[in-house]
Amino acid sequence: MHTIALLPLDDRPACSRLPTQIAAVAGATALVPPAGLMPRLREPGDAEGLGEWLRKAAERADAAVVSLETLGHGGLIASRTQATTVAQVAARWEVLRGIAAPVHGVTLITRTPDSPDAMEEPAYWDPHGPALHRLSAALHRAEEWGEPDGLTAAREAVPPEIRADFARRRLRNHALNLTALELAAEGVLESLVVGADDTAPWAVATAELRQLGFWRTRLEADARVAVRPGADEATSTLVARTLLGLLDAGPVTVTIEAVDASGLDRVAPYENIPVGRTAAGQVEACGAVVHAGDADADLVLLVHTPDGDGDWAAGPLTKRHTAAERTARALADRAAAYVRAGRAVAVADCAQPNGSDPLLADALLRTGTAHRLTAYAGWNTAGNTLGTVVAHAVTAVAARRAGRFDERAHLDLLAHRFTEDHGYMTRLRAEARAELGSVPGRHDHVPADHPVRARLAAGLDAYARRLPGFGAHLDPASVHLPWHRTFEVDFDVRTAAHRPVEEPTA
């Protein structure tokens, strides 16, 4: 059994649990730090203690997957809110030089969300977040076009002391991103993912992403470093990349398709490049290879491309494009046809952010082939979704080839994604937020004894049990809100593995 020492971005399920679920698909174990060392929302983790834990865990692991923000700052949010210096963080990273096992790292470009919500940002984000978002875009335009049009007004909308702190934090974190590139170029890191979430085509983060891409090429580290949108899924992609190396089952080839191929040229909300490029970047981050139009590729990645119909975190969708149902049905039918032909098929639902498209999820379930997919996801940003799907799928393909595939773990993960992304994010969460009176665009708080928690547990259990072909059941007692808010949920779902393969129905 392969073992990976995993230091996640934080304790959210997408960052800490999802990578362990993907490892389990290949019969591998991911060691994670004790909860007492990890960050808890705005409270930083014990960076020194985490470094010592990593050093010891790596001694009994085949490889390590490390969030550099957690190792250096004590967590992702701490990297945005704490006053740690470049020297302090770089000193904490020195523990990596003493690890004999291959180390795969992730570092993130600091985001500038267009929201006054300060839960995950410096306190001044409430109320200055939207103005800082506009300033970020104005700075990028001025740098790109060489003209300061609009920059003066954008600066004047933010108090000077906040502008100064905003710029200094970005400078520090950009310097650390460059330091991470240096560690990869030196070979201290076997591979590195540089991610950026919650950005836009015009943003300082987009400029920094491009600059880091230039340095990757200058250092001739293109094969070692992936630079792309995404954040929370990054440790999952690195777990997949690590497993591909440990399983030694040869390269995994991926062909990327969409019902409307032009949809791959669309830029998804909260991102800065076309979704097709994001997909290719996630394949690269996982250590797999894109084969354009290759009928013999190991994996078909079907992308449900952005349609602009809304955002499931902001509220239930009130309008749909006229072609939405036709597109969803066509993609589900294509997935079913590939499955019937014996192909490995993964579906990435990027139609709307922060939840799956119910038109597609329902269509996939109606075909009777949902449980025969190699991977599925539809949550948060397109980068999050694509990274999750590709990581799960390439791990499954490689594990089958190497004789290490765990069918039960695979089906459990597949059922988990349908239950969370479709059952919770696009259905139950909106009901819970309405009951709580949550403010659109802001995180809420759910008291420990609030009855909405029991209703969420019952609803998730009912959804999981109705999934056709999975034989799934969910433990209602396992349902909890890790950060006492409705944005994310965690639970245990189990499936009946090793059942006869069912023929799909129309």
FIKOL-269660 format. One record per residue (C-alpha): residue number from 0; x, y, z. Coordinates in steps of 0.001 Angstrom, whole numbers, plus 500000, padded with zeros to 6 digits. Example, Ala and Ser with C-alpha at 12.3 -4.5 7.8 and 13.67 -1.06 7.14 Angstrom:
2
ATOM   resi        X        Y        Z
ATOM      0   512300   495500   507800
ATOM      1   513670   498940   507140
! end
This chain:
506
ATOM   resi        X        Y        Z
ATOM      0   500000   500000   500000
ATOM      1   501392   503397   499003
ATOM      2   501442   506165   501606
ATOM      3   501424   509934   501012
ATOM      4   502114   512570   503668
ATOM      5   499486   515253   502987
ATOM      6   499655   518800   504366
ATOM      7   496374   520411   503159
ATOM      8   495497   524070   502616
ATOM      9   493171   523893   505630
ATOM     10   490605   521601   507256
ATOM     11   487765   522088   504754
ATOM     12   486664   518777   503175
ATOM     13   487602   519907   499657
ATOM     14   491169   520499   500813
ATOM     15   491735   517725   503353
ATOM     16   489206   514952   502745
ATOM     17   488919   514924   498951
ATOM     18   492640   514142   498417
ATOM     19   492383   511168   500808
ATOM     20   489313   509907   498912
ATOM     21   491230   510080   495637
ATOM     22   494210   508264   497168
ATOM     23   491874   505510   498372
ATOM     24   490731   504866   494773
ATOM     25   494259   503534   494167
ATOM     26   494345   501659   497470
ATOM     27   496685   504295   498920
ATOM     28   496680   506047   502287
ATOM     29   497098   509782   502854
ATOM     30   498486   510767   506262
ATOM     31   497090   514095   507506
ATOM     32   498139   516242   510485
ATOM     33   496251   516085   513782
ATOM     34   493405   518577   514016
ATOM     35   495120   520451   516826
ATOM     36   497897   521604   514500
ATOM     37   495663   522644   511613
ATOM     38   494160   526091   510958
ATOM     39   490546   526702   511858
ATOM     40   488964   529378   509669
ATOM     41   490751   532653   510605
ATOM     42   492840   531032   513328
ATOM     43   496239   530031   511872
ATOM     44   497595   526565   512398
ATOM     45   500815   525831   514244
ATOM     46   503261   526375   511374
ATOM     47   506284   525171   513340
ATOM     48   504395   522128   514598
ATOM     49   503133   521352   511102
ATOM     50   506676   521478   509768
ATOM     51   507815   518995   512394
ATOM     52   504808   516757   511695
ATOM     53   505616   516815   507979
ATOM     54   509244   515894   508583
ATOM     55   508268   512837   510649
ATOM     56   505348   511781   508437
ATOM     57   507505   511944   505312
ATOM     58   509923   509437   506858
ATOM     59   507257   506732   506564
ATOM     60   505700   507925   503303
ATOM     61   506472   507260   499655
ATOM     62   505920   510925   498810
ATOM     63   504620   514188   500276
ATOM     64   501987   516625   498990
ATOM     65   502368   520007   500644
ATOM     66   500427   523262   500733
ATOM     67   503227   525810   500984
ATOM     68   500808   528372   502469
ATOM     69   500017   526003   505337
ATOM     70   503666   525136   505920
ATOM     71   504784   528756   505765
ATOM     72   501892   530787   507203
ATOM     73   499801   528230   509064
ATOM     74   497043   528081   506447
ATOM     75   495585   529583   503285
ATOM     76   493559   532279   505035
ATOM     77   496535   533088   507259
ATOM     78   498520   533839   504092
ATOM     79   495968   536575   503337
ATOM     80   495473   537957   506838
ATOM     81   498643   537488   508904
ATOM     82   501762   539688   509008
ATOM     83   504272   536903   508367
ATOM     84   507391   538016   506489
ATOM     85   509081   536500   503442
ATOM     86   512057   535543   505609
ATOM     87   509875   533774   508181
ATOM     88   507986   531773   505568
ATOM     89   511106   530872   503585
ATOM     90   512761   529644   506795
ATOM     91   509815   527337   507505
ATOM     92   510063   525960   503961
ATOM     93   513627   524830   504654
ATOM     94   512233   521636   506207
ATOM     95   511502   520503   502638
ATOM     96   515218   520191   501886
ATOM     97   515558   517461   504492
ATOM     98   512781   515245   503130
ATOM     99   514124   512286   501177
ATOM    100   510799   511320   499587
ATOM    101   509584   513253   496510
ATOM    102   507750   516425   497530
ATOM    103   504930   517882   495418
ATOM    104   503939   521411   496408
ATOM    105   501182   523917   495748
ATOM    106   501341   527679   496160
ATOM    107   498539   530136   495440
ATOM    108   498293   533605   493972
ATOM    109   496433   535915   496352
ATOM    110   492882   536576   495256
ATOM    111   490881   539839   495195
ATOM    112   487232   538761   495471
ATOM    113   484474   541143   494399
ATOM    114   482623   540987   497709
ATOM    115   482441   542922   500984
ATOM    116   482611   539627   502917
ATOM    117   485691   539596   505176
ATOM    118   485329   536063   506575
ATOM    119   488358   534823   504608
ATOM    120   490069   538178   503938
ATOM    121   491672   541056   505865
ATOM    122   489123   542829   508053
ATOM    123   489027   545887   505785
ATOM    124   487431   543783   503041
ATOM    125   484175   544809   504696
ATOM    126   483291   547223   503136
ATOM    127   486235   547823   500748
ATOM    128   486350   544456   498934
ATOM    129   484453   545550   495784
ATOM    130   486524   548748   495529
ATOM    131   489744   546730   495869
ATOM    132   488479   544381   493157
ATOM    133   487963   547386   490849
ATOM    134   491380   548770   491796
ATOM    135   492952   545412   490945
ATOM    136   491387   545505   487472
ATOM    137   492400   549135   486930
ATOM    138   496009   548403   487906
ATOM    139   496176   545500   485475
ATOM    140   494696   547546   482624
ATOM    141   497090   550423   483291
ATOM    142   500066   548062   483317
ATOM    143   498918   546268   480164
ATOM    144   497873   549279   478110
ATOM    145   500331   551808   479511
ATOM    146   497472   554246   480136
ATOM    147   496170   555164   483614
ATOM    148   492575   555655   482454
ATOM    149   490330   554953   485442
ATOM    150   493219   554193   487788
ATOM    151   493047   557501   489653
ATOM    152   489354   557088   490442
ATOM    153   489884   553464   491471
ATOM    154   492655   554497   493866
ATOM    155   490630   557337   495363
ATOM    156   487816   554898   496192
ATOM    157   490093   553058   498654
ATOM    158   491719   554734   501699
ATOM    159   495498   555116   501220
ATOM    160   496443   552995   504247
ATOM    161   494338   550111   502900
ATOM    162   495833   550463   499413
ATOM    163   499295   550296   500981
ATOM    164   498534   547172   503004
ATOM    165   496875   545527   499989
ATOM    166   499948   546158   497813
ATOM    167   502459   545038   500463
ATOM    168   500627   541758   501072
ATOM    169   500562   541063   497355
ATOM    170   504262   541887   497049
ATOM    171   505140   539502   499887
ATOM    172   503055   536668   498497
ATOM    173   504307   537199   494948
ATOM    174   507888   537044   496232
ATOM    175   506995   533757   497948
ATOM    176   505433   532391   494764
ATOM    177   508736   533127   493018
ATOM    178   510604   531433   495876
ATOM    179   508438   528354   495355
ATOM    180   509372   528367   491667
ATOM    181   513011   528456   492699
ATOM    182   512494   525408   494936
ATOM    183   511007   523577   491974
ATOM    184   513834   524641   489671
ATOM    185   516377   523433   492247
ATOM    186   514664   520068   492495
ATOM    187   513643   520487   496140
ATOM    188   510087   520120   494822
ATOM    189   509450   517235   492456
ATOM    190   506531   519214   491039
ATOM    191   504712   522459   491800
ATOM    192   501198   523721   491116
ATOM    193   500751   527505   491061
ATOM    194   497034   528201   491384
ATOM    195   494771   531251   491316
ATOM    196   491139   531242   492407
ATOM    197   488390   533836   492401
ATOM    198   490017   536019   489778
ATOM    199   488982   537628   486478
ATOM    200   490438   538441   483057
ATOM    201   491446   541867   484376
ATOM    202   493016   541534   487828
ATOM    203   496402   541857   489496
ATOM    204   496258   538109   490141
ATOM    205   495958   537506   486399
ATOM    206   499037   539662   485774
ATOM    207   500958   537795   488462
ATOM    208   499859   534424   487054
ATOM    209   501263   535457   483685
ATOM    210   504521   536673   485243
ATOM    211   504967   533370   487063
ATOM    212   504331   531579   483788
ATOM    213   507156   533588   482213
ATOM    214   509509   532612   485033
ATOM    215   508516   528965   484695
ATOM    216   509666   529092   481063
ATOM    217   512832   531053   481839
ATOM    218   513766   528438   484432
ATOM    219   512976   525672   481908
ATOM    220   510629   524165   484485
ATOM    221   507561   523702   482281
ATOM    222   507514   519941   482830
ATOM    223   507779   520360   486597
ATOM    224   505486   523358   487214
ATOM    225   501787   523813   486342
ATOM    226   500419   527379   486367
ATOM    227   496600   527517   486133
ATOM    228   493314   528675   487746
ATOM    229   492134   526766   490802
ATOM    230   493021   526439   494478
ATOM    231   491030   524170   496781
ATOM    232   491437   521149   494480
ATOM    233   495204   521586   494074
ATOM    234   496280   519015   496656
ATOM    235   493945   516511   494979
ATOM    236   495625   517069   491613
ATOM    237   499016   516588   493233
ATOM    238   497884   513394   494938
ATOM    239   496872   512126   491490
ATOM    240   500212   513183   490014
ATOM    241   502028   511462   492873
ATOM    242   500048   508251   492438
ATOM    243   500727   508156   488708
ATOM    244   504406   508076   489550
ATOM    245   504077   505537   492361
ATOM    246   501848   503179   490391
ATOM    247   504317   503235   487481
ATOM    248   501534   502236   485102
ATOM    249   502584   504438   482198
ATOM    250   501157   507747   480932
ATOM    251   497417   508449   481038
ATOM    252   496122   510186   477920
ATOM    253   493044   512419   477982
ATOM    254   490875   513833   475208
ATOM    255   488799   516915   476080
ATOM    256   485365   517330   474485
ATOM    257   482214   519433   474761
ATOM    258   478797   519227   473117
ATOM    259   479466   522676   471687
ATOM    260   483221   522784   471069
ATOM    261   483135   526602   471002
ATOM    262   482075   526477   474657
ATOM    263   485622   525487   475553
ATOM    264   486648   529011   474500
ATOM    265   484397   530648   477116
ATOM    266   485854   532072   480315
ATOM    267   484034   530772   483386
ATOM    268   483040   533107   486244
ATOM    269   485832   533762   488769
ATOM    270   488476   532727   486230
ATOM    271   490723   534424   483711
ATOM    272   491323   531978   480849
ATOM    273   489040   529864   478628
ATOM    274   487679   526747   480299
ATOM    275   489335   524545   477686
ATOM    276   492746   525854   478720
ATOM    277   491826   525337   482364
ATOM    278   490945   521722   481573
ATOM    279   494253   521162   479803
ATOM    280   496104   522777   482706
ATOM    281   494442   520445   485201
ATOM    282   495337   517417   483083
ATOM    283   498938   518642   483086
ATOM    284   498853   519275   486852
ATOM    285   497750   515677   487421
ATOM    286   500662   514356   485379
ATOM    287   498478   513155   482495
ATOM    288   498738   514053   478798
ATOM    289   496209   515829   476567
ATOM    290   495592   514068   473246
ATOM    291   493516   516349   471061
ATOM    292   490896   514420   469134
ATOM    293   492501   511074   469930
ATOM    294   489952   508273   469648
ATOM    295   492349   505974   471477
ATOM    296   492865   508182   474532
ATOM    297   492642   506418   477892
ATOM    298   490051   508893   479169
ATOM    299   487321   511046   477624
ATOM    300   486814   514270   479595
ATOM    301   483385   515735   478765
ATOM    302   483116   519388   479825
ATOM    303   479694   520965   480379
ATOM    304   480841   524448   479414
ATOM    305   479876   527778   481079
ATOM    306   476455   529077   480054
ATOM    307   476154   532308   482050
ATOM    308   472833   531326   483615
ATOM    309   473751   532225   487212
ATOM    310   475597   531208   490362
ATOM    311   474278   528567   492787
ATOM    312   475916   530239   495803
ATOM    313   474215   533550   495046
ATOM    314   470801   531873   494875
ATOM    315   468615   529507   492866
ATOM    316   468750   530103   489120
ATOM    317   465693   531978   487892
ATOM    318   466391   531731   484156
ATOM    319   467904   529205   481766
ATOM    320   469047   529529   478207
ATOM    321   466590   528020   475753
ATOM    322   469148   525454   474608
ATOM    323   470204   524466   478157
ATOM    324   468075   521319   478416
ATOM    325   469013   520170   474913
ATOM    326   472737   520649   475641
ATOM    327   472534   518790   478957
ATOM    328   470676   515856   477420
ATOM    329   473128   515669   474513
ATOM    330   476102   515554   476878
ATOM    331   474490   512867   479055
ATOM    332   473689   510816   475951
ATOM    333   477249   511158   474699
ATOM    334   478596   510043   478083
ATOM    335   476273   507013   478055
ATOM    336   477322   506087   474519
ATOM    337   480997   506205   475447
ATOM    338   480351   504097   478551
ATOM    339   478480   501505   476487
ATOM    340   481441   501435   474102
ATOM    341   483743   500580   476999
ATOM    342   485462   503984   477260
ATOM    343   486497   505610   480537
ATOM    344   484379   508788   480787
ATOM    345   484632   511720   483201
ATOM    346   482111   514569   483315
ATOM    347   483071   518048   484539
ATOM    348   479998   520222   485072
ATOM    349   481197   523816   484642
ATOM    350   477917   525282   483368
ATOM    351   477358   527426   486461
ATOM    352   479675   528090   489413
ATOM    353   479107   526815   492945
ATOM    354   476974   523812   492076
ATOM    355   476059   521332   489383
ATOM    356   473561   521951   486618
ATOM    357   470444   519962   487664
ATOM    358   469519   519533   484013
ATOM    359   472750   517618   483412
ATOM    360   472814   515733   486720
ATOM    361   469220   514566   486259
ATOM    362   469953   513549   482651
ATOM    363   473046   511564   483692
ATOM    364   471081   509773   486396
ATOM    365   468220   508996   483989
ATOM    366   470593   507287   481531
ATOM    367   471405   504703   484210
ATOM    368   475137   505172   483613
ATOM    369   476010   507705   486326
ATOM    370   477482   504976   488537
ATOM    371   479593   503769   485608
ATOM    372   481349   507103   485075
ATOM    373   485037   507307   485873
ATOM    374   484522   510666   487619
ATOM    375   481987   513469   488040
ATOM    376   481947   516858   489776
ATOM    377   480216   520227   489575
ATOM    378   481167   522529   492451
ATOM    379   482624   525988   493118
ATOM    380   484759   527293   490233
ATOM    381   485442   525596   486911
ATOM    382   489037   525079   488045
ATOM    383   487869   523345   491221
ATOM    384   485510   521099   489266
ATOM    385   487982   520208   486522
ATOM    386   490800   519503   488966
ATOM    387   488565   517209   491018
ATOM    388   487286   515305   487997
ATOM    389   490680   514889   486346
ATOM    390   492397   513861   489593
ATOM    391   489778   511196   490330
ATOM    392   489635   509941   486746
ATOM    393   493358   509643   485975
ATOM    394   493909   507962   489342
ATOM    395   491182   505431   488536
ATOM    396   492605   504745   485058
ATOM    397   496143   504274   486376
ATOM    398   494992   502183   489340
ATOM    399   493014   499817   487094
ATOM    400   496032   499394   484858
ATOM    401   498280   498672   487842
ATOM    402   495841   496281   489518
ATOM    403   495387   498637   492499
ATOM    404   491861   499903   491796
ATOM    405   489508   499993   494800
ATOM    406   485991   499869   493359
ATOM    407   484304   500608   496678
ATOM    408   486381   503748   497277
ATOM    409   485739   504863   493689
ATOM    410   481955   504451   493932
ATOM    411   481875   506095   497351
ATOM    412   483651   509137   495908
ATOM    413   481390   509241   492852
ATOM    414   478268   509050   495048
ATOM    415   479721   511710   497353
ATOM    416   480147   514137   494458
ATOM    417   476612   513661   493129
ATOM    418   475190   514002   496644
ATOM    419   477196   517116   497503
ATOM    420   477339   518945   494182
ATOM    421   473797   518190   493011
ATOM    422   471877   517220   496143
ATOM    423   473350   519851   498427
ATOM    424   474754   522750   496420
ATOM    425   471972   523128   493883
ATOM    426   469078   521946   496036
ATOM    427   469311   521782   499802
ATOM    428   471693   524701   500364
ATOM    429   469313   527251   498865
ATOM    430   466514   525989   501116
ATOM    431   468750   526232   504184
ATOM    432   469907   529752   503318
ATOM    433   466312   530866   502801
ATOM    434   465344   529459   506200
ATOM    435   468312   531175   507841
ATOM    436   467672   534483   506079
ATOM    437   471222   534448   504711
ATOM    438   472373   537538   502803
ATOM    439   473225   536844   499133
ATOM    440   476943   537221   498436
ATOM    441   477943   536802   502072
ATOM    442   478797   533814   504208
ATOM    443   476340   532982   506956
ATOM    444   476585   531343   510384
ATOM    445   474639   528278   511498
ATOM    446   474431   527786   515287
ATOM    447   475287   524304   516532
ATOM    448   471719   523671   517734
ATOM    449   469857   525146   514756
ATOM    450   467162   522767   513398
ATOM    451   468292   523417   509807
ATOM    452   471189   521045   510448
ATOM    453   468840   518099   511047
ATOM    454   466841   518948   507936
ATOM    455   470020   519050   505857
ATOM    456   471060   515634   507190
ATOM    457   467671   514108   506362
ATOM    458   467655   515666   502907
ATOM    459   471144   514438   502052
ATOM    460   470321   510936   503268
ATOM    461   467177   510846   501132
ATOM    462   469069   512078   498058
ATOM    463   471884   509513   498408
ATOM    464   469442   506617   498778
ATOM    465   467652   507631   495566
ATOM    466   470815   507562   493432
ATOM    467   470174   504849   490819
ATOM    468   472786   502122   490506
ATOM    469   474889   503068   493535
ATOM    470   473116   501285   496377
ATOM    471   474175   504273   498469
ATOM    472   473327   505081   502048
ATOM    473   474378   508107   504074
ATOM    474   474870   508287   507821
ATOM    475   472820   511342   508907
ATOM    476   474904   511593   512081
ATOM    477   477990   512218   509944
ATOM    478   476570   515372   508331
ATOM    479   478203   518534   509601
ATOM    480   479088   522074   508530
ATOM    481   482861   522279   509109
ATOM    482   483022   526079   509358
ATOM    483   479479   526482   510766
ATOM    484   478269   528027   507518
ATOM    485   476220   526677   504626
ATOM    486   478851   527147   501919
ATOM    487   480357   523674   502391
ATOM    488   479164   520437   503988
ATOM    489   480745   517117   504917
ATOM    490   479265   513645   505390
ATOM    491   479946   509915   505018
ATOM    492   478299   508043   502158
ATOM    493   478802   504360   501385
ATOM    494   477848   502340   498319
ATOM    495   477289   498684   497445
ATOM    496   480377   497684   495473
ATOM    497   480945   494693   493203
ATOM    498   477346   494515   492004
ATOM    499   476527   493295   488469
ATOM    500   476980   495908   485765
ATOM    501   473591   497223   484664
ATOM    502   472669   498048   481104
ATOM    503   471867   501746   480673
ATOM    504   468361   502867   479818
ATOM    505   467363   505704   477535
! end
